[in-house]
Amino acid sequence: MVGGNEATAQAGVESFKQKERIEIILREYESLRLEILERTGHMYQLLVACAAVFLWVLTNSFSLSTLLVILSVIMLGGAFSWLIDRDIRKAAERLRQIEHDINRRVGEDLLVWESRWGGAISGFFGPARPLSKAEAHAWLLKGADPPWVGQLLMFIWRVIRPAIQPLWQGLKLVVTSISNMCGNWRQKIKGLSGKILNR
């Protein structure tokens, strides 16, 4: 009967270790959820700052300095929003992994928000329907963006492209002018160095 007590004690220790592991993983889950909320707040703050700069540009006369401000805001805003979005996506990916791990350990679907309802899964626009359990599991294993991401990016490109083309043409003109100016300086320097060396 001693062997039975040892097996029961061992099972109790394993059960305790399993509960501890789940508790630690749940703390990470809570921390990542808070981080996503915080980063989402940062994204809204960035949008408000860009809107304020845009309104400032509208109230001032258009000049080269205004164009530089617009280009700077577009580049900085784009870079910061990309960084924030990247962090949100990384945290959401880890949350999906944690949800899958916890659900596997307990044998039930207790945690499902990021795996079935999250924006990266169900979409940020439109009906945002949750994925079924089978769809969510297949998506988790595949690890790719859902199809709506490509469709959204193509839509954004079609809408933004006409607005960006004049800016792009202006930027190409500025770069070409600077390149020509540098080329002229290069020729002058080569000419001067040739004169100096020929003396």
Secondary structure, DSSP 8 states (H G I E B T S, - for coil): -HHHHHHHHHHHHHHHHHHHHHHHHHHHHHHHHHHHHHHHHHHHHHHHHHHHHHHHHHHS---HHHHHHHHHHHHHHHHHHHHHHHHHHHHHHHHHHHHHHHHHHHTS----IIIIISHHHH-SSTT-----HHHHHHHHHH-S--HHHHHHHHHHHHHHHHHHHHHHHHHHHHHHHHHHHHHHHHHHHHHHHHHHHH-
